[in-house]
Amino acid sequence: MNVPNLERVIETFIPITIPNEATSLQIWQHYLNILRSKVEPLVKDLMQRRLIDWYSFLVHSRQSGVPISEDDKGIYVHLRVELSALASEQELRKHLPPFCRMTQKMVTPKPPSLDTIDIQALRDEKIEQGWKVLGEASEWVLRMLNSHSPNKPVPAQNVAQFLHYIGNQLFIKAVQIPMP
């Protein structure tokens, strides 16, 4: 995945509707289904059309940056995409499905920040390196989910085991890195 040009990043929001009376596991499976059935096909299509060169996603609500009214208690997949050099925002909008809402150009904070990331520790002290890593993590999540049968739910123990492997690779036990 490329280092994104933050001046060309567009963000859109995909609602995560919570089924009534759903258990935590059902809510989580519903979210994974959104990633598998909406987010992954969308980014794949936009990449194949050469409209975008980079993407990332997180889950957010009004408290964490979704531009919605105070009475909206919803949660959303916050999808960010970098327009390719030849693409325009208008062209991208034409290819976004109706479930993508509140599409807008991302405002880069001044000074640049990415939550608690220490920018000076990144290569060339560039925040774009942190966004690149977030994009690679997003790509990994979609690949991990799509390595499972599309006709079956993704087992929670599989996700836990893959996360364990990442923690093992980073040897986080040695420094007891707190996991947020």
ABEGO torsion letter per residue (X at the ends): XBBBBAAABBBBBBBBBBBBGBBAAAAAAAAAAAAAAAAAAAAAAAAAAGABABBBBBBBBAAAGBBBBAABABBBBBBBBBBBAABBAAAAAAABBAABBGBBBBBBBOBBBBEABBAAABBGGBAAAAAAAAAAAAAAAAAAAAABBAABBBBAAAAAAAAAAAAAAAGAAAAGBBBX
